Amino acid sequence: MPKFFDDLETRSADQRAADLAAALPAQIARAKALPGYVALLADTDPAAIADMQALSTLPVLRKSELSKAQSALPPIGGFADMAQPGITHVFQSPGPIYEPGSSGNDWFRFGRVLHAVGIGAGDIVQNCFSYHLTPAGIMFESGARAVGAKVLPAGIGQTELQVRAAADIGTTAYAGTPDYLKIILDKAEEMGERLKITKATVGGGALFPSLRQEYADRGISCLQGYGTADLGSIAYESEAMDGMIIDEGVIVEIVTPGTGTPVAPGEVGEVVVTTLNPDYPLIRFATGDLSAVLPGQSPCGRTNMRIKGWMGRADQTAKIKGMFVRPEQVAALVAKHDEIAKARVIATREGEMDVMTVRVESAGGDEEAFGRSVAETLKLKGMVEIVAPGSLPNDGIVIEDQRKYD
């Protein structure tokens, strides 16, 4: 198996600058021709946007703006030409937000992610990302196809059947959230099955060092990728496990949260991404995630810029059990019950698993009814704690992430 996925990963700085000077103006021109960008890029000369400095002068596109545009011009808000033959799917993510996609030609660029962990021809990938509505399952399936691996489209849940299939088929690799692999492995031990999984590529949540070490102790090399439904792959780990390397199909900036102004090198800020995908040219798309640029080059030999990885959210939105929980969802929970004056979601870890606790200020009320509302509104089950009115801190925080990421 070759060390690198392709020659793009080892380009010199001069070659990268030259390639960017050719690719970026062409992508800006594609975007400017779409109705979604009429206001954002009206006065922009695509030929003048040929480097990172020029790119930083363009406005930032936020998910809230995308959502409004999609309501006015469904389904994609005029940010993609749905007649393009490269677009074969439309996906729905929480919000709802709709994204175009494709199952062919590694459209989301996850082949590079799988290759980095050593997945290739001869491997069978147990793909435990969802195939329903959201694009995660297709992302990793098309990536597996790009490296020549076979796929068991497992999705999530039905853990005993997952173990049975893994044992019978002989799956050698796992793709899914960091936590769920442990659930499969623990169930396999309980069932007396010895699985052949030795490689894992994970995303949709933080890979904590203790969990990575547990997998290593079980003979599994586990690396994480970072991507979104809108942008596809953004960055990925290599065998060096020294930061995350930016994908070759995107341009990443780190900006002061809430602005489009790049931060000083090494400072933590919001991840803003421009994709070079001609079918869906998102320009300076704000992810809401926090990270920072790592200086220097990866010891693995890949030459692209590196970031420290996911370091939390620029807003209070938190990813718990692979799902985003947003402040507006907490507000909707409070609005459902006259008895609730205030609520606070707290994310913690127990035994390598995410735990969500929802504290509600109430003089009374039905804890079970509150629990049902939590599941309906936040789309996740969590523990409910009723606390006395006035006991939650008056600090404006409605989602408190107590998990440690270092």
Secondary structure, DSSP 8 states (H G I E B T S, - for coil): --SSSSGGGG--HHHHHHHHHHHHHHHHHHHHTSGGGTTTSTT--GGG--SHHHHTTS--B-HHHHHHHHHHSTTTTTSS-TT-TT--EEEEETTTEEEEE-SSTTTT--HHHHHHTT--TT-EEEE-S--SSSSHHHHHHHHHHHTT-EEEE--S--HHHHHHHHHHHT--EEEE-HHHHHHHHHHHHHHT------EEEE-SS---HHHHHHHHHTT-EEEEEEEETTTEEEEE--TT-SSEEE-TTEEEEEE-TTS--B--TT--EEEEEEE--TTS---SEEEEEEE-EE-S--TTS--S-EE-----BSSS-EEETTEEE-HHHHHHHHHH-TTEEEEEEEEEEETTEEEEEEEEEESS--HHHHHHHHHHHHSS--EEEEE-TT-S-SSS-SEEE-----
